Amino acid sequence: MGTSIAETDLDDDGDFAESHEINVTPFIDVILVLLIIFMVAAPLSTVDLPIDLPSSTATPQKKPDKPTYVSIKPDLAVAIGENQVKRVDLVRTLDAMADASKDRFVFLRADRAVPYGELMDVLEILRAGGYAKIKLVALEGVPDAAGLPSASEGAKP
């Protein structure tokens, strides 16, 4: 009679022989779960308020891991991230955040339609609250030499 399949996996002592193959199925399962987690978490980590930012030709700087965005919407409402706050509660809300530190950078975003005086009011509130490291956010743009008046055009008789 022939040998059965179970007998072929036995070594000389009657125990099962060691298998030297790596089972990659659990590894692939873990990778797929991590992929799904990152696909869900990535869109949640961005600020998604509809603000029409002005453009700037300044050299873009490196963005920190967890930036704190203060936004001024066209209706002059102020928001931290996506949460709308009253101006009087702005500094108190920033202080209550998990990574509360007066030395962190605060990124100020203002819609193009916001008057300059309103932007300065929010800057003054932040400065009075102890936040001196404030960066203004703008869209990255290309220099437009045609849109800027030259010195010879300004000196017309």
Secondary structure, DSSP 8 states (H G I E B T S, - for coil): ----HHHHTB-TTSSB--------HHHHHHHHHHHHHHHHHHHHTS--------EE-S------SS-EEEEE-TTS-EEETTEEE-GGGHHHHHHHSTT--TTS-EEEEE-TTS-HHHHHHHHHHHHHTT---EEE--EE----TTTS--HHHHT--
